[in-house]
């Protein structure tokens, strides 16, 4: 996956996770709160991977003189 795809999927998972958490809190469904937190953490990890890919790409470009 490209860094942009990783970041977008990460943001989407974070948002969906937050919505699940809120819905779980409102309805008293602890399972949904936990599921939402897990999805939020997955999104954070995906976003971090995308940001790391950008960082590596930037370093490679600088090392090879492309930037």
C-alpha positions in Angstrom: 0.0 0.0 0.0 1.1 3.5 -0.6 1.7 5.9 2.3 -1.4 7.9 1.4 -3.6 4.8 1.4 -2.2 3.7 4.7 -2.9 7.1 6.2 -6.4 7.3 4.7 -7.3 3.9 5.9 -5.9 4.7 9.3 -8.0 7.9 9.6 -11.1 6.0 8.5 -10.5 3.2 11.1 -9.9 5.8 13.8 -13.1 7.6 13.0 -15.1 4.4 12.8 -13.6 3.3 16.1 -14.6 6.5 17.8 -18.1 6.2 16.5 -18.4 2.6 17.8 -17.0 3.7 21.2 -19.6 6.5 21.5 -22.4 4.3 20.4 -21.3 1.7 22.9 -21.2 4.2 25.7 -24.6 5.6 24.8 -26.2 2.2 24.7 -24.3 0.7 27.6 -22.7 -1.9 25.3 -19.2 -2.5 26.7 -18.4 -4.9 23.9 -18.9 -2.2 21.3 -16.8 0.2 23.3 -13.9 -2.4 23.3 -14.4 -3.1 19.6 -14.3 0.6 18.9 -11.1 1.1 20.9 -9.5 -1.8 19.1 -10.5 -0.3 15.7 -9.2 3.1 16.8 -5.8 1.6 17.7 -5.6 -0.2 14.4 -6.2 3.1 12.7 -3.5 4.8 14.6 -1.1 2.0 13.7 -2.0 2.3 10.0 -1.6 6.0 10.0 1.8 5.7 11.7 2.9 3.2 9.0 1.9 5.7 6.3 3.8 8.5 8.0 6.8 6.3 8.4 6.7 5.4 4.7 6.7 9.1 4.0 9.7 9.7 6.2 11.7 6.9 4.7 10.8 8.1 1.2 12.0 11.6 2.1 15.3 10.3 3.5 15.9 8.2 0.4 15.1 11.2 -1.9 17.6 13.4 0.1 20.3 10.7 0.0 19.9 10.2 -3.7 19.7 14.0 -4.4 16.1 13.9 -5.7 15.1 16.7 -3.3 
